[in-house]
Amino acid sequence: MTDVDNIRIAFDEGSLLTLKVVLAALLFGIALDTRVADFKEAFRRPKAIAVGIAAQFLVLPGLVFLLTLLLDVRGSVALGMLLVACCPPGNVSNILTHRAKGDVALSVSMTAVGNVIAIFAMAPLFAFGAACTRLAQPSCKALSSTRGMCSARSWSSSASRLSWA
C-alpha cells in the first residue's frame, strides 16, 4: 500500500486554465441572473448570514475534528481534513445554490463575508485543531517553519494540555 504522503498529483497548466475559464463563465452567468435588489434583501436578513458563517467556521471544523477522533484518522490525512474544514466557502456553493433554485444572493453574500472572516479565522482554527490532535508537535513545528500563525512553543504546550493521547 502506498503511503498517502508520497502521492503527488501533477496538474497540467492547460487543464487548470480550462477549469478557470469554465468556472468564470459559470459565475458570470450566475451574476447576470442576480440583481442588486437581491443582495439588499439578503443583507436585510443578517441572522441567516450569521447562522451560515457560524456553521462554516465553528460547526464544520468541530464535526470534522470529532470525526478524526472517532475514526482514529492520523497524520497528514487528519490535518488535511481539518484544513479543508477550516477553508472559507467557495464559488461551487454559489453554483449549486443557483442550480437548486436557491437564494443565490444570500449564498454569494455568505461567501463574501466568509472569505473576509477566513483571513483572520482560518489559521487559528487550523492551528487549534492541529494542537488538539495526537500529532500536534510535529504539525506545529512544520507550521512554524513556514511562518504560519502556529508557533511550536505556544501550541506544543496547548497540545500537552489538550491531547487525547
Helices and strands as residue ranges (DSSP letters): G 4-6, H 13-32, H 36-43, H 46-54, I 55-59, H 60-70, H 75-86, H 91-99, H 104-131, H 136-145, H 152-162
